[in-house]
Amino acid sequence: MDDHLREGQRDYLRAGIAIYNDGEFHAAHDAWEDRWLELDTGTDDERLLHGLIQFTAAVHHAQSANWAGVRGLAESGAGYLADLPANYREVNVGEVRAYLREVAADPEHVERAAPPKLTHEGVALRPEDLRFETSAVVAGVLAEEYGYDEEIVAKAAEYARDDLNGEKATSPFVTFVMDFARDPANRGIIFQRMEGAVGKRDHKEEDVEGLFDV
């Protein structure tokens, strides 16, 4: 096992944790699912992500009092996390595992005890705690969850990277992406402004390309 997650893997892990802690229990698994599917079955990292996906699904189903579903997910989630260290990958695995075992024994435990926050490196992350690359993952997940045009969000993130890699100190696209991830109350208007800025940038880049057409 590698001692450290690669930066991209760390971004997705932290994004899912922040989404979950923001109450987006259904959306949280989308930050982890593609990474999970890429991993060999039975590896510690695969079991971590599988267990976290099952955990967030159990919490989601508890909202509709689907006790049979909650019990099954709690049992399987606890099983995936069973042999991992309590602080594996600096996630509070032990606390999550203990909660899942309580719920597996009595699904209505969820009505008496709130599910634990997920922590990474000792912090119960929220979207406002994240840097740009992790915020971009959150923005893409929430765009899919709420039916926004994912291509616009992905382009905004791409243009933000282009600006930063071009040695600009900042970029309006960084602000758009991070605000979209962090501000649910104003997400609609943020997306409209992002879409307009992406359209202008697309047009500018098309004009530059046209200068070299024969």
N, C-alpha and C positions, 0 to 999 in steps of 0.2 A: 504494500500500500504506500502511495506517495504521502509524504508528511504534510504537504500543502496542496490545496486545490489550485488548479490553474486559474488565472484571473477571470476568464470567461465563465468557468464553472462557479466560481465564488459569486460573480454577479448574479447568476440565476438563482443560486441558493438564497442569497440575501434578498433578492427581489421577491421571491415567494414568501419569505418570512414577513417582509414588510407588508405585502398585500394581505396576508392572513391577519396580521395584527391590526390592520385597518378595518377589519370586519368583513373583508371580501373572501369568505370561506370557499365559495365555489370557484372563484377565479384563481385562487392561490396555486392550485395544482398545475395550471397552465404554464407557470414559470418553470416547473420542474419536469414536466412529463416528457418533453423531447430529450432532455439530458438523461432521464431515467432509462428511456428506451434505447439509448446508445450504449448503456453499460452492460457488462456481462452479468447474467443472472447469478445471484448469490454472492456477489462481491459486497464488501461492506458499504461502499458508496451507493450501490444499487439498492441495497436493503434500507439505507437511510432515506433515500428519496421515495422509495416505495412505501415505507412506513409513514413518512410525512404526508404523502398523498392520501393514504388511507385515513390518517388522523384528521386532515382537513375535511375529507368527505364525511366522516362520522359527525363532526361538528356541524357541517352543513345539513345533514339529514336530521339531526336533532332539532333543528328549527321547525320542522314539520312533524315532529313527534313520530317519526318512522322508526319505532323502537327495534323492530327486527333488523332493519338495515343498519341501524346504529350498532347493535350488538355484533353483527357479523363483521363490520368494518373495524370495530374496536378490537375484536379478537385477532383478526388478520394483521392489523397495524401493530399491535403489541408483539405479535409473532415475528414480524420483519425486524423490529427493533430489539428483539429479545437479548441478543448476545453482543450488542454494541456497547462500547464504553458510555458512561452516563453523560460525558461531555464530548461525544464524538463529533469531529469537525467543528468543535466549539459551539455546537448546538445543544440545548438543554434536553437531550434525548432521555435521560433518566426521568425527568419530570413528566415528559409526554408519555413515556411508557407506563409509568405508575398510574397516570390518569386513564389511559386506555384500558388497563387491567381492571380498574374500578368500574368503568363503564361496561366492560364485557361481562362483569359479574352482575351488574344492575344498571341497565341502560338509562333508567330514570335518574341516575346519579347526575346526569347533565343538568337536571332542573335544580339540583341542590348545590352544585359546585360549578362555578364558571370554568371553562377550559383554560389551561395555562396559556399565557402568551408564549410565543416562540422567541428565543433569544439566540443571538450569535455574538460571540466574543463578549458575553455578559450583558448585551444590550437588547432590549425588546424593540427591535427596529420598527420604524414607521417610514412611510415614503419620504417625509421631510428630512430624514437622517441620511439619505442616500446620495452618492455622487452621480455624475452624469451617466456613465455607462449602465449602472444598475437602474437608474431612473428610466433609461431608455427601454430596458426590459419591462419594467412596470408599465410604462406607457403603452407598449405593444400589447401586453396582456389585457389591460383595461380597455383598449380600443376594440379588441376582439370581444370582450365580455359585454360591452355596451353598444356594439354595432356601429362604431365609428370606422371610417375608411382607414384600414391598417396601412395601406400603401402611403397615405399622406404622412402618417406618424413615422413610418420607416424612412421616408424621404427627408423629413425634418431632422431625424437623428443622423442621417447620412450627411446632410448639409452642415449640421453642427460639427461633425467630425472633420469635414473638409476645412471648415473655418479654423478650427483649433489646430489641425495639422499644418495649416498655412501660417502658423505662428501668430494668429490673432489672439488677443488676450481673452476675448469672449465672443459670443455670437448670439443674435436674437433667437436662433433655433435651439440653442441650449436652454434658454429661458422658456420657450414654448414647450419643449419636451418635458422639462422638469416641472413646470406648472401644471401641465396636463396630468402628470403622475400624482401630484400632491394636492390638487385643489378640486375635489369633486363638486363643490357648490358652483364653481365657475367653469367646469370642464367644457361645456358646450360652447361658450364664447371663446375660450382659449383655443378650441379646435378650429373655430371659424377663422380666427386670426392666423393660426398656424397654416391653415389651408390656403389663405390668401398669400401669405409669405412664400409658401412653397410654389404656388402658381407663378408668382413674380420671378422667383429664382429659376424655375424651369424655363420661363420665357427668355430670361437674360442669357442662360446657358445655350439655349437654342439659337439665339442671335449670334453669339460668339462662334458656335459651330458653323453657322451659315456663312461667315466671312471667308471660310476656307473651301467652300464648295465651288466646284468649277462649273 
